[in-house]
């Protein structure tokens, strides 16, 4: 077989296929500039991989190889401004398969490196990447082995009813790593009108508060005032997704999780909390700055992309935790505390003295 080139010249399909494979292998390493991809091809196939040609002709052949990757291999490559390089934006087929023993090892790592473990985020990112390259049925093997496969009893255990069609569709989108769209009705919506969400479903889990939740990277959501909320992580209860509204979209999730918008965190913890040392909270990212204070208190500075969960978990510490910042976390804590004061405030004079 041959591949037709310009001006009547023909090129063997095997060198072309090998160039495409070299490009794909480099992109599996991460985003790459055009010159990095050309260099990867030349390292793999030799300096004559594209022959002697002008810069304009070289650019044409490079773009033709990208087109061939999509046409013949079902792998679409495009330049991403966010990643500052070329990335795989869509693929029709898996790029990897592994023996059962290796899948069990991946599941073991997922179980071992829980969010509060050292380097947990890096390990989970690594697992996500490998699992994303696997065939769909092999991805399910890993999730079942790791205990991450939600079952119907979790839907029934939720303290609020979850529609069966919502549970099945969200689980399918999460397993297939595909974007999903649905209407969501929160009790915080004073007008009682559902809001449409388009999200990347990353984590489906049963929370400590008795709810089946979806942690998703929000691509679009309309707020009550008509503004749009997007490109950040949100936590959603499946019980509040409107039945019949879930639509699984064709676009696949990226191989690595988006970072989301980071918020600063400044908190102080009492010696009652820290007497056995400072543990890494799952909502805090990267290395924390820990500084001792008077009377055994410590100050912790870090970052989070989950103000919602962090604020509620810190509230559990009560008077043994002081939130000083950043702005979003402090605002969330003040909102929660004001709500508690409003609920539990009383007139001491009305209470009969014992």
Secondary structure by P-SEA (a helix, b strand, c coil): ccccccccbbbbaaaaaaaaaaaaaaaaaccccaaaaaaaaaaaccccccccccaaaaaaaaaaaaaaaaacccbbbbbbcccccccccccccccccccaaaaaaaaaaaaaacccccaaaaaaaaaaaaaaaccaaaaaaaaaaacccccaaaaaaccbbbbaaaaaaaaaaaaabbbbbbbbbbccccccbbbbbbbbbccccccccccccccccccbbbcccccccccbbbbbbcccccccccccccccccccccccbbbbbbbcccccccccccccccccccbbbbbbbcccbbbbbbccccaaaaaaaaaaacccccccccaaaaaaaaaaaaaaaaaccccccccccc
